Amino acid sequence: MSDLELCYLPATEALAAFRNGSLSPVELLNAQLARIAEIGSDINAFSFLYADDAIAAAREAERRYRRGEKVRPLEGIPVAIKDESLIAGKITTFGSLIFKEEVASVTSPVNEHLINAGAVIMGRTTTPEFSCAGFTHSRLWGVTRNPWNREFTTGGSSGGSAAALAAGFTTLASGSDIGGSIRIPASACGLVGYKPPYGRNADLAPFGFDFYNHPGPLARSVADCILMQNVMSGPHPLDVVSLRPKIEIANQFADLKSKRIAYSIDLGFKQVSEDVRKNTLDAIGRLRDMGAEVVEVDLGWTLSAEDAARDYLASIFGTWVAQYLDTHGDELSGYTRSFAQSARAKGMREYLRSLELAGEMYGTFGPMMENFDAFICPTLALPAVSADFEPSNGLQINGQDVEPMLGWLMTHPFNTLSRCPVVSVPSGRAPSGVPTGIQIVGKTYCDQDVLSIALAYEAEIGAWYGSDQRRPMLG
């Protein structure tokens, strides 16, 4: 197996190779570190690399396999961690100059689960400042670029994680999703990204109490996504909203001949580019070919869905960011300052209205889902914005002005409906080379349903990174 094939080897296959002795964790890690050294600066996916620590951990995993010891679920698998969740003793910058030397004293629950499962933590991945944008650039770390076309963004806010996976720099990567921050980069980079239902994956306060917030996995295959989600999930003593009991998602393929799937191309209120529309309809056609009954539905949603997300995000998240305006305003990126200032202009009336709008949205979505097994829509309304996108410059889709932070995202309604599981999977590529994605949305807390459909769809389409022709041209 070549070094490039190692770099893109699925975690499930790597674990099998570790067990039978045909591959060692050190060989896998070294191939990825060599690739980062060769082309990593072109992509800018990492804020920190922990090469020495990772090599030591890989060697220990190698010894466990050689001795025939009991191995853990992710023993020896390289994992990149978003530079937002905490690892005790390591700097977590949140993509901000304010925290550039801030060493964490605790470890976030999902990172604790990953470390305890034997993951080799190889580094930290870039984010926009405070993870408050759907693109990834910051004053601290610069611009992170899409491996498929470096003129475009990876998406955000888990953009470094997505770039690292698409470029073959890591085997698995973590993300978090407060408005689409796992699914946005999954779509833009041609990956699988999973937003679990609220409470499934634990987090620390205050964001553990924010029902828009969902830590979760990014991967190059559905099976790898399930593997990582099964490790990340489960209750934690520091998170009172974390769900009991822990569930295990099976690698169980759905029989689509028995499934009814609803879909909407534009959610009733979004401008959607022709590239995204075409690829979404192609994906829906494949699902029909597989035997599913696929029905277009009208959710009755309007642009007020954007208002709901904008006002809610201002309440907890925006207030948290705004606390730095007075003391560190000159250190903030422009988009961060704008977000913080807009949050200060809102109050409890807007927060209350966001909850009323959430109820109205679920008032149509919930009853509709009683007649369907899943709902599908695009993940993004256009393949991606530019790598150095500045919202202050505005944005158009189909010649129409859209709100530049949320207008091109089709993810935020399912943070509003936070108990619905959502997986984003690739739907194709645009002429620019940038991938597009679809979201598969399930009934509340029905994780298995959406991931089983995703497994069946992936099997029909073929492994998204399974050959040179299906990987970005780099190096």
DRENMI-89186 format. One line per 2 residues: for each residue z negated, x, y of C-alpha. Coordinates in Angstrom, 2 decimals. Each point is the difference from the previous one (the first is absolute). Layout:
BEGIN
Z/X/Y  ... $
// end
This chain:
BEGIN
0.00/0.00/0.00  0.99/1.41/3.40 $
-2.45/0.37/2.87  1.76/-2.83/1.84 $
-0.39/-2.30/-2.98  -3.69/0.91/-0.11 $
-0.36/-0.88/3.66  1.28/-3.53/-0.67 $
-1.63/-0.46/-3.41  -1.84/-3.34/-0.19 $
-3.77/0.24/-0.40  0.14/-2.00/-3.23 $
2.41/2.55/-1.52  -1.93/2.97/1.36 $
-3.19/-1.25/-1.66  1.81/-0.36/-3.33 $
1.40/3.54/0.35  -3.46/1.36/0.83 $
-1.38/-1.61/-3.14  2.69/1.35/-2.32 $
-0.12/3.46/1.56  3.62/0.10/1.20 $
-1.12/0.24/3.64  -3.11/1.23/1.77 $
-1.53/-1.36/3.22  0.37/3.48/1.52 $
3.76/0.06/-0.66  0.44/-3.40/1.62 $
-2.06/0.86/3.06  1.67/3.37/0.47 $
3.46/-1.61/-0.02  -1.06/-2.41/2.73 $
-1.71/2.68/2.10  3.15/2.14/-0.23 $
2.11/-2.94/1.17  -2.34/-0.58/2.95 $
0.24/3.68/0.93  3.80/-0.19/-0.15 $
0.76/-3.19/1.93  -3.33/-1.50/1.08 $
0.35/0.92/3.67  3.20/-2.07/0.25 $
-1.89/-3.16/-0.95  -3.51/0.66/1.39 $
-1.81/-2.17/-2.54  -3.32/1.89/-0.16 $
-2.76/0.52/2.52  -1.92/2.24/-2.44 $
0.88/1.65/-3.32  -2.85/0.83/-2.36 $
2.02/2.40/-2.14  -2.88/2.23/-1.20 $
-2.31/-2.92/-0.79  2.83/-1.86/-1.70 $
0.99/2.97/-2.18  -3.64/0.40/-1.08 $
-0.20/-3.69/-0.88  3.31/0.15/-1.88 $
-1.24/2.98/-2.02  -3.16/-1.87/-0.93 $
2.10/-2.98/-1.09  2.20/2.34/-2.03 $
-3.11/1.32/-1.78  -1.13/-3.53/-0.81 $
3.32/-0.81/-1.65  0.11/3.29/-1.93 $
-3.54/-0.47/-1.31  0.76/-3.54/-1.12 $
-2.76/-1.38/2.21  -0.14/-3.59/1.13 $
2.27/-0.28/3.03  -0.20/-2.42/2.89 $
2.71/-2.48/1.08  1.63/2.31/2.57 $
-1.02/3.36/-1.49  2.13/2.68/1.65 $
2.26/-2.32/2.02  0.77/1.22/3.56 $
-0.98/-2.61/2.60  0.51/0.18/3.76 $
-2.60/-1.84/2.11  0.74/-1.68/3.31 $
-1.71/1.79/2.89  -1.98/-3.11/0.82 $
-2.33/-0.56/-2.95  -2.91/2.39/-0.35 $
-0.74/2.90/-2.35  -3.42/1.54/0.45 $
0.20/3.57/1.28  3.63/-0.36/1.12 $
1.42/-0.67/3.45  1.38/-3.51/0.53 $
1.96/-0.16/3.25  1.30/-3.60/0.01 $
3.07/1.62/1.58  -1.92/0.47/3.25 $
-0.82/2.97/2.20  -3.46/-1.53/0.39 $
-0.81/0.60/-3.68  1.95/3.20/-0.61 $
-3.15/1.83/-1.17  -2.05/-2.94/-1.32 $
-1.45/0.78/-3.45  -0.92/-3.04/-2.09 $
-3.47/-0.27/-1.49  0.88/-2.75/-2.48 $
2.92/-0.83/-2.27  1.84/-3.32/0.25 $
-0.43/-2.19/-3.11  3.66/0.14/-1.06 $
0.04/3.80/0.35  -3.21/0.20/-2.01 $
1.67/-2.04/-2.74  3.08/2.26/0.03 $
-2.04/3.21/-0.12  -2.22/-1.34/-2.77 $
3.15/-0.91/-1.98  1.13/3.65/-0.04 $
2.62/-0.11/2.78  0.95/3.38/1.47 $
-0.31/-0.55/3.75  2.75/2.22/1.36 $
-0.11/-0.82/3.69  -0.18/-2.54/2.80 $
3.00/-1.87/1.33  0.99/-0.76/3.58 $
-0.56/-3.29/1.80  0.68/-1.35/3.46 $
-3.10/0.22/2.17  -2.75/-2.22/-1.44 $
2.64/-1.51/-2.34  0.90/-2.49/2.72 $
3.80/0.07/-0.31  2.82/-0.66/-2.47 $
1.49/3.47/0.58  -1.54/3.45/-0.45 $
-0.23/2.40/2.90  -2.96/1.18/2.03 $
-0.94/2.51/2.66  -2.08/1.84/-2.61 $
2.46/0.27/-2.89  3.43/-0.61/1.54 $
2.79/-2.04/-1.60  0.14/-0.78/-3.72 $
3.59/-0.55/-1.14  1.59/-2.12/-2.70 $
1.28/2.13/-2.91  2.97/-2.34/-0.40 $
1.16/0.52/3.59  -2.10/2.13/2.32 $
1.19/-1.87/3.09  -2.11/-2.97/-1.15 $
-3.69/-0.67/-0.44  -1.76/-0.05/-3.34 $
-1.74/-3.13/1.21  -3.72/-0.08/0.53 $
-2.76/0.23/0.10  -0.05/1.57/-3.50 $
3.18/1.84/0.95  -1.00/3.48/-1.11 $
-0.97/-1.33/-3.43  3.37/-1.73/-0.36 $
1.92/3.06/1.19  -1.87/2.23/-2.45 $
0.93/-2.27/-2.91  3.64/-0.43/1.00 $
0.40/3.76/0.46  -1.59/0.85/-3.36 $
-3.04/1.71/1.55  -2.59/-1.97/-1.99 $
-0.26/-2.30/-3.01  -2.12/-2.75/1.55 $
-1.22/-0.72/3.53  -2.53/-2.27/1.64 $
0.45/-2.38/2.89  -1.66/-2.80/1.90 $
1.48/-3.23/1.29  -1.32/-1.86/3.06 $
3.32/-1.42/1.18  2.38/1.35/-2.62 $
-0.90/3.69/-0.01  0.60/0.44/-3.74 $
3.00/-2.32/-0.29  1.83/1.17/3.15 $
0.37/3.63/-1.17  0.59/-1.14/-3.58 $
3.06/-1.89/1.23  1.27/2.70/2.36 $
-0.36/2.72/-2.64  1.11/-1.93/-3.10 $
-3.39/-0.16/-1.72  -2.40/-2.42/-1.63 $
-2.92/-0.93/2.23  -2.76/-2.43/-0.89 $
-2.24/-2.00/2.31  -2.73/-1.34/-2.28 $
-1.89/-3.17/0.87  -2.81/0.51/2.51 $
-3.11/1.34/-1.71  1.78/1.33/-3.08 $
-0.21/3.60/1.28  -3.23/0.94/1.74 $
-0.33/1.60/3.43  -2.68/1.14/2.42 $
-1.28/-1.96/3.00  1.19/-1.16/2.44 $
3.45/-0.37/-1.53  -1.32/-1.12/-3.35 $
-0.92/-3.20/1.86  3.47/-0.38/1.53 $
1.96/-2.37/-2.23  3.34/1.39/1.23 $
-0.94/3.42/-1.44  1.09/1.05/-3.50 $
-0.14/3.55/-1.43  2.59/0.40/-2.73 $
2.55/2.11/-1.89  3.49/1.33/0.65 $
2.18/1.24/-2.86  3.59/0.52/-1.12 $
-0.26/-2.53/-2.85  -1.79/-3.25/-0.70 $
-1.79/1.46/-3.04  -1.36/2.86/2.13 $
-1.07/-2.49/2.65  -1.90/-2.00/-2.61 $
-1.58/3.17/-1.40  -1.28/1.01/3.44 $
-1.09/-3.50/0.99  -2.07/-0.31/-3.18 $
-1.88/3.13/1.04  -0.40/-0.90/3.68 $
-1.23/-3.54/-0.59  -3.44/-1.28/-0.80 $
-3.33/-0.69/1.66  -1.97/2.65/1.87 $
-3.67/0.00/1.05  0.95/0.72/3.64 $
2.37/-2.97/0.33  -1.56/-3.45/-0.22 $
3.41/-1.74/-0.01  1.41/2.05/-2.89 $
0.82/-2.33/-2.86  -1.71/-0.29/-3.37 $
0.99/0.30/-2.71  2.52/2.82/0.14 $
3.32/-1.10/-1.48  2.49/2.10/-1.93 $
3.68/-0.66/0.64  2.14/0.27/-3.13 $
3.47/1.56/-0.28  1.22/-3.44/-0.95 $
3.60/-0.97/0.79  0.57/-3.54/1.22 $
2.53/-2.19/-1.83  1.95/-1.15/3.02 $
1.64/-2.81/-1.94  -3.28/-1.87/0.38 $
-0.55/0.81/3.70  0.62/-2.00/3.15 $
0.25/2.21/3.08  0.19/-1.14/3.61 $
1.62/2.09/2.71  0.70/0.19/3.71 $
2.23/2.54/1.69  -1.56/-0.29/3.47 $
-3.37/-1.77/-0.50  1.36/-2.57/2.43 $
-0.43/2.13/3.14  1.16/3.60/-0.50 $
3.27/1.61/1.04  1.22/1.77/-3.17 $
2.70/2.68/-0.02  3.11/-0.51/-2.10 $
-0.80/3.01/-2.22  -3.40/-1.43/-0.89 $
1.38/-3.52/-0.48  2.73/1.21/-2.36 $
-2.32/2.15/-2.12  -2.59/-2.78/-0.22 $
2.61/-2.50/-1.18  1.26/2.55/-2.53 $
-3.53/0.38/-1.37  -0.40/-3.77/-0.18 $
3.30/-0.15/-1.87  -1.30/2.50/-2.56 $
-3.11/-2.11/-0.53  2.22/-3.05/-0.58 $
2.11/2.00/-2.44  -3.21/0.78/-1.88 $
-0.63/-3.71/-0.42  -2.39/-0.82/2.83 $
0.37/-3.21/1.97  0.12/1.21/3.61 $
-0.26/-2.55/2.80  0.26/0.46/3.76 $
-2.92/-1.60/1.84  -0.94/-0.78/3.60 $
-3.58/1.04/0.71  -0.07/-1.64/3.39 $
-1.27/3.23/1.55  0.80/0.96/3.58 $
-0.52/2.97/2.32  -3.63/-1.11/0.20 $
-0.41/1.99/-3.25  0.47/3.15/2.07 $
-2.56/-1.31/2.50  -2.48/-0.51/-2.84 $
0.36/3.59/-1.18  0.01/1.49/3.49 $
-3.13/-1.86/1.09  -1.90/0.63/-3.21 $
0.87/3.71/-0.06  -1.33/0.27/3.54 $
-3.40/-1.30/-1.06  -1.47/2.55/-2.45 $
2.66/2.69/-0.23  0.98/-0.07/3.67 $
-3.60/-0.03/1.19  -0.75/3.01/-2.21 $
2.92/1.93/1.54  -0.80/-1.17/3.56 $
-3.44/1.64/-0.10  1.78/3.33/0.62 $
1.94/-1.12/3.09  -2.62/0.95/2.58 $
-1.12/3.32/-1.51  3.21/1.26/-1.64 $
2.81/-2.03/1.55  1.95/3.09/1.04 $
0.07/1.22/-3.62  1.49/-3.19/-1.44 $
3.65/-0.51/-0.87  1.80/-2.50/2.22 $
0.30/-2.67/-2.69  -3.71/0.37/-0.83 $
-1.00/-0.41/3.63  2.16/-3.11/0.31 $
-1.52/-1.51/-3.14  -3.53/0.71/1.22 $
0.68/-1.42/3.46  1.52/-3.17/-1.44 $
-3.04/-0.41/-2.25  -2.31/0.19/3.01 $
1.90/-2.84/1.62  -0.79/-2.35/-2.90 $
-3.23/-1.71/-0.97  -1.63/-2.46/-2.36 $
2.34/-2.82/1.01  2.99/1.96/-1.30 $
-1.93/0.99/-3.12  -0.81/-3.63/-0.72 $
3.62/-0.99/0.57  1.17/2.69/-2.45 $
-2.16/-1.60/-2.71  1.30/-3.47/0.84 $
3.57/1.29/-0.26  -0.84/1.65/-3.34 $
-1.12/-3.38/-1.25  3.21/-1.61/1.21 $
2.10/2.65/-1.73  -1.82/-0.37/-3.31 $
0.18/-3.76/0.46  3.71/0.21/-0.82 $
0.06/3.13/-2.16  -2.82/-0.98/-2.37 $
1.37/-3.43/-0.98  3.51/1.45/-0.36 $
-1.29/2.66/-2.41  -1.46/-2.66/-2.29 $
3.59/-0.59/-1.13  1.03/3.66/-0.33 $
-1.07/3.18/-1.77  0.82/2.32/2.91 $
1.54/0.18/3.45  2.54/2.61/1.15 $
1.08/1.16/3.44  1.12/3.29/1.56 $
-2.67/2.57/0.76  1.58/1.07/3.29 $
2.49/-1.79/2.23  2.05/3.19/0.38 $
0.07/3.11/-2.20  -2.03/2.14/2.42 $
-0.40/0.93/3.65  0.63/3.55/1.21 $
-2.39/2.77/-1.03  -1.25/0.44/3.57 $
0.04/-3.70/0.87  -1.88/-0.95/3.16 $
-0.88/-3.71/0.25  0.00/0.22/3.80 $
3.80/0.37/-0.18  0.37/-3.41/-1.63 $
1.87/-1.01/-3.16  2.94/-2.23/-0.86 $
1.16/-1.47/-3.31  3.36/-1.79/-0.13 $
0.28/0.51/3.75  -3.24/-1.95/0.58 $
-3.16/1.42/1.52  -2.93/0.00/-2.42 $
-3.62/0.99/0.55  0.13/3.75/-0.72 $
-3.23/0.38/-1.98  0.12/-3.07/-2.27 $
3.48/-1.46/0.51  1.69/2.18/-2.64 $
-2.82/-0.38/-2.53  -0.08/-2.82/-2.55 $
-3.25/1.21/-1.51  -2.66/-1.26/2.40 $
0.03/-3.67/-1.11  -1.41/1.12/-3.35 $
-2.85/1.85/1.67  -0.72/-3.30/1.70 $
0.13/-1.56/-3.50  -2.00/2.92/-1.27 $
-1.04/-1.31/-3.39  3.61/-0.11/-1.17 $
1.07/3.10/-1.97  3.26/1.55/1.21 $
2.14/2.76/-1.47  2.95/1.51/1.85 $
2.82/1.33/-2.17  3.42/1.44/0.94 $
2.93/-2.35/0.49  2.73/2.53/0.81 $
1.06/2.40/2.74  1.63/-0.50/3.38 $
3.16/1.91/1.04  -2.34/2.42/1.81 $
-1.45/0.93/-3.41  -3.37/-1.51/0.91 $
-1.39/-2.25/-2.77  -0.87/-3.66/0.42 $
-2.64/-2.01/-1.84  -1.15/-3.45/-1.04 $
-3.52/-1.36/-0.22  -1.11/-1.89/-3.09 $
-2.93/-2.19/1.03  -2.30/-1.79/-2.42 $
-2.57/-2.75/-0.03  -3.43/1.09/1.20 $
-1.57/2.67/-2.22  2.85/-0.19/-2.56 $
0.69/3.75/-0.11  1.53/-0.05/-3.47 $
2.62/-2.57/0.95  1.68/2.06/2.75 $
-0.20/3.32/-1.82  1.40/-1.48/-3.22 $
2.98/-1.36/1.94  0.38/3.40/1.69 $
0.00/1.74/-3.40  2.74/-2.29/-1.30 $
2.10/0.44/3.15  -0.37/3.79/-0.12 $
1.06/0.06/-3.66  3.13/-1.97/0.91 $
0.90/2.22/2.97  -0.95/3.33/-1.61 $
-2.44/2.71/1.03  0.31/0.41/3.76 $
-0.49/3.78/-0.10  1.29/0.53/-3.53 $
2.94/2.29/0.81  1.29/2.34/2.69 $
2.26/-2.77/1.30  -3.05/-2.19/0.59 $
-1.97/2.61/1.94  0.38/1.19/3.60 $
2.15/3.08/0.51  -2.40/2.69/1.23 $
0.01/3.77/0.09 $
// end
